[in-house]
Amino acid sequence: RCSRNFVLLKEEKMYYLFWVCFIVINIMVCFSVDKINYKSKKIIYWIFLFFNALLLALRPINIPDYESYEKIYNYISIGQNYGFDILAREYYTGVEYGYIYLTQLIKIFTGNNIRMYFFVIAYTSTVFSIEIMLNIMSKLNILPMNKNVDVELKIIMSAIFFSYFSMNYQAIAIRQGISMAVCLLSFYFYLDKKMVKAILTIIIAFTIHRMAILGGGLVLVYHFVPSAKTKKTYFQ
């Protein structure tokens, strides 16, 4: 037992060493991104995404809530009907039904490999969120968007996402992260005046994590508070 604990501690130290090194690289690239040519920026962005997801997939097992998510993941079986209730959580897992069925879908591709599951969640959530955020910025005329600014922002955003969801939130923000991404999509549909899609996506986000109700609240604030639409910041 002592030998096993020693090995786990050693692996954990190595993991955080890699984590710190990658954070330093993220910061260095972000401060020098304007000096890198466009083709190299695109390559760096995809490398960032891959290593972000890889490090999150290899998180130590003693991270808060890791065992809970592993238990939920192993409990959920492909094709099984768990029922559905928008306002309630599934009794045994204690998580929302939308998350259960999303996990079922992902398990079709990842099997019972929870590390691969974490990788897919981290990778797709980050890409999805970044793309939607850039589209929202463009619709709100916050930035003079072009392909060069676009890829620079992608690099910076991927670094921010990694910093936020890694050290402190390696296991406890999975559902929140997915729900936030879907809320962003709802806001995008709202800006595009597709109200039915906006409402449906907020409902979907709520079935993944109840905190999505805040996302719906922000949309209502933007809709009913005129100043929220007029106060914009422009970067040159």
QUIBEL-V443512 format. One record per pair of residues at least 12 apart in sequence whose C-alpha atoms are under 10 Angstrom apart, sorted by the first residue. I is the first residue (numbers start at 1). J is the second residue. D is the distance in whole Angstrom. If there is no record, write none. Layout:
I,J,D
I,J,D
This chain:
8,60,8
8,61,9
8,62,9
9,60,9
9,62,10
11,60,8
12,58,10
12,59,8
12,60,6
12,61,9
12,62,9
12,63,10
13,60,10
15,55,8
15,58,8
15,59,7
15,60,8
16,55,9
16,59,9
16,60,9
16,167,8
18,55,8
19,51,10
19,52,9
19,55,7
19,56,9
19,59,10
19,162,10
19,163,9
19,166,8
19,167,8
20,163,10
20,167,9
22,48,9
22,51,8
22,52,9
22,55,9
22,159,9
22,162,10
22,163,10
23,52,10
23,159,8
23,160,10
23,162,8
23,163,7
25,48,10
25,159,9
26,48,8
26,155,8
26,156,8
26,158,9
26,159,6
26,160,9
26,162,9
26,163,9
27,156,9
27,159,8
27,160,9
29,41,10
29,44,9
29,152,10
29,155,8
29,156,8
29,159,9
30,152,8
30,153,9
30,155,7
30,156,6
30,157,9
30,158,10
30,159,8
30,160,10
31,156,9
33,151,9
33,152,6
33,153,9
33,155,8
33,156,9
34,148,9
34,149,9
34,152,7
36,152,9
37,148,9
38,147,8
38,148,6
38,149,10
38,151,8
38,152,9
39,148,10
39,151,10
41,148,9
41,151,7
41,152,7
41,154,9
41,155,8
42,148,9
42,150,10
42,151,6
42,152,9
42,154,9
42,155,8
43,151,10
43,155,10
44,151,10
44,152,10
44,154,10
44,155,7
45,151,7
45,152,8
45,153,10
45,154,7
45,155,5
45,156,9
45,157,10
45,158,8
45,159,9
46,127,10
46,154,10
46,155,9
46,158,9
47,155,10
48,154,10
48,155,7
48,156,10
48,158,7
48,159,8
48,162,9
49,122,9
49,123,6
49,124,9
49,126,8
49,127,8
49,154,10
49,155,9
49,158,7
49,159,9
49,161,10
49,162,9
50,119,9
50,122,9
50,123,7
51,119,10
51,123,9
51,162,10
52,119,9
52,122,8
52,123,8
52,126,9
52,158,8
52,159,8
52,161,9
52,162,6
52,163,9
52,165,10
52,166,8
53,116,10
53,118,8
53,119,5
53,120,7
53,121,8
53,122,5
53,123,5
53,124,9
53,125,10
53,126,9
53,162,8
53,166,10
54,115,9
54,116,9
54,118,8
54,119,6
54,120,9
54,122,8
54,123,8
55,118,10
55,119,8
55,122,9
55,162,9
55,166,8
55,170,9
56,115,9
56,118,7
56,119,7
56,121,9
56,122,7
56,123,9
56,162,8
56,165,8
56,166,6
56,167,9
56,169,10
56,170,6
56,171,9
57,114,8
57,115,5
57,116,7
57,117,8
57,118,5
57,119,5
57,120,8
57,121,9
57,122,8
57,123,10
57,166,10
57,170,9
57,171,10
58,114,10
58,115,7
58,116,9
58,118,8
58,119,8
58,170,10
59,115,9
59,118,9
59,166,8
59,167,9
59,170,7
59,171,8
60,170,9
60,171,10
61,171,9
62,171,10
63,167,9
63,168,9
63,169,9
63,170,7
63,171,7
63,172,9
64,168,9
64,169,8
64,170,8
64,171,6
64,172,7
65,169,10
65,170,9
65,171,6
65,172,6
65,173,9
66,170,8
66,171,5
66,172,7
67,171,9
68,93,9
68,94,10
68,171,9
68,172,9
69,93,9
69,95,10
69,114,9
69,171,7
69,172,8
69,174,9
70,113,10
70,114,7
70,115,10
70,171,10
71,93,8
72,92,9
72,93,6
72,94,9
72,95,9
72,100,9
72,103,9
73,93,9
73,100,9
73,103,7
73,104,9
73,107,9
73,112,8
73,113,9
73,114,7
73,117,9
74,107,10
74,112,7
74,113,9
74,114,8
75,92,9
75,93,8
75,100,10
76,93,9
76,100,7
76,101,9
76,103,7
76,104,7
76,107,9
76,112,10
77,100,9
77,101,10
77,103,9
77,104,7
77,105,10
77,107,8
77,108,10
77,111,10
77,112,9
78,100,10
78,101,9
78,103,9
78,104,5
78,105,7
78,106,9
78,107,7
78,108,7
78,111,9
79,101,9
79,104,7
79,105,9
79,108,9
80,101,9
80,104,9
81,100,10
81,101,9
82,97,8
82,100,8
82,101,8
83,97,8
83,101,10
84,96,9
84,97,6
84,98,8
84,100,10
84,101,9
84,207,9
85,97,7
85,98,9
85,207,8
86,98,8
86,203,8
86,204,9
86,206,8
86,207,6
86,208,9
86,210,10
87,206,8
87,207,8
87,210,8
88,207,9
88,210,9
89,207,9
89,208,10
89,209,10
89,210,10
95,175,9
95,207,9
95,208,8
95,209,8
95,210,10
96,175,9
96,205,10
96,206,8
96,207,5
96,208,5
96,209,6
96,210,8
97,204,10
97,206,10
97,207,6
97,208,7
97,209,9
98,175,10
98,179,10
98,203,10
98,204,7
98,205,8
98,206,8
98,207,5
98,208,5
98,209,8
99,174,10
99,175,7
99,178,9
99,179,9
99,204,9
99,205,9
99,206,10
99,207,7
99,208,5
99,209,8
100,207,9
100,208,8
101,207,10
101,208,9
102,208,8
103,117,9
103,121,10
106,120,8
106,121,9
118,170,10
118,171,9
118,174,9
121,174,8
121,175,10
121,177,9
121,178,8
122,161,10
122,162,9
122,165,9
122,166,10
122,170,10
122,174,8
122,177,9
122,178,9
124,178,9
124,181,10
125,161,10
125,174,9
125,177,7
125,178,6
125,179,9
125,180,9
125,181,7
125,182,9
126,154,10
126,157,9
126,158,7
126,161,7
126,162,9
126,165,10
126,177,9
126,178,9
126,181,8
127,154,9
127,157,10
127,158,8
127,181,10
128,178,9
128,181,7
128,182,9
128,184,9
128,185,9
129,157,9
129,158,10
129,161,9
129,177,9
129,178,9
129,180,8
129,181,5
129,182,8
129,183,9
129,184,7
129,185,8
130,153,9
130,154,7
130,155,10
130,156,10
130,157,7
130,158,8
130,161,9
130,181,9
130,184,10
131,150,10
131,154,8
131,181,10
131,184,10
131,185,10
132,181,8
132,182,9
132,183,10
132,184,7
132,185,6
132,186,10
132,187,9
132,188,7
133,154,10
133,157,9
133,181,9
133,184,7
133,185,9
133,187,10
133,188,8
134,150,7
134,151,10
134,153,8
134,154,8
134,157,10
135,150,10
135,185,10
135,188,8
136,184,8
136,185,9
136,187,8
136,188,6
136,189,9
136,191,8
136,192,10
137,188,10
138,150,10
139,188,8
139,191,7
139,192,8
140,191,8
140,229,8
140,230,10
140,232,8
140,233,10
141,232,8
141,233,9
141,234,8
141,235,10
142,232,6
142,233,6
142,234,5
142,235,7
142,236,10
143,232,10
143,233,8
143,234,6
143,235,6
143,236,8
144,234,8
144,235,7
144,236,7
161,177,10
165,177,8
174,208,10
174,209,10
175,205,9
175,207,10
175,208,6
175,209,6
175,210,9
175,211,10
176,205,9
176,206,10
176,208,8
176,209,6
176,210,9
176,211,7
176,212,8
177,208,10
177,209,9
178,205,8
178,208,7
178,209,8
178,212,10
179,201,10
179,202,9
179,204,8
179,205,5
179,206,7
179,207,8
179,208,6
179,209,6
179,210,8
179,211,8
179,212,6
179,213,10
179,215,9
180,202,10
180,205,7
180,206,10
180,208,10
180,209,9
180,211,8
180,212,7
180,214,10
180,215,7
181,205,8
181,212,10
182,198,10
182,201,6
182,202,7
182,203,9
182,204,8
182,205,6
182,206,9
182,208,9
182,212,9
182,215,9
183,198,9
183,199,10
183,201,7
183,202,6
183,203,9
183,204,9
183,205,6
183,206,9
183,211,10
183,212,7
183,213,9
183,214,9
183,215,6
183,216,7
183,218,10
183,219,9
184,198,10
184,201,9
184,202,9
184,205,10
184,215,8
184,216,10
184,219,10
185,197,9
185,198,8
185,201,7
185,202,9
185,205,10
186,198,4
186,199,7
186,200,8
186,201,5
186,202,6
186,203,9
186,204,10
186,205,9
186,215,9
186,216,8
186,219,9
187,199,9
187,201,9
187,202,9
187,215,8
187,216,8
187,218,9
187,219,6
187,220,10
187,222,10
188,219,10
189,201,9
190,219,8
190,223,9
191,219,10
191,223,10
198,216,9
198,219,9
199,216,8
201,216,10
202,214,10
202,215,8
202,216,6
202,219,10
203,216,9
